Amino acid sequence: MIRILVLLLAVVTGVASYYLMKKSAAFLPLLKKETATESQQFIERFGRYYLIIAILGVLAAIFNRPLLSIGFIFFVLLLSTLFSLTFAKKMS
């Protein structure tokens, strides 16, 4: 059961990665104080980070080790928090 949930979280993270890398223009009107290229690079960089985490999640689901699964969930939460706080700072 945990394996399925970890794989599902990896898929959701992969979809978020795709959206951040390919549809970064949707976020540009929200960001202020910077040029469009700097903002786009910021969004695409976090998209690549999410892709790396998604690949690690698939590996954690394949190997089915509790420590890998907990580590994957921890890094997803950490990256999401970092992205949210940085994005909020760039919005204001």
Secondary structure as GFF3:
##gff-version 3
##sequence-region A 1 92
A	DSSP	alpha_helix	2	22	.	.	.	ID=ss1
A	DSSP	three_ten_helix	24	26	.	.	.	ID=ss2
A	DSSP	three_ten_helix	28	30	.	.	.	ID=ss3
A	DSSP	alpha_helix	36	63	.	.	.	ID=ss4
A	DSSP	alpha_helix	66	91	.	.	.	ID=ss5
###
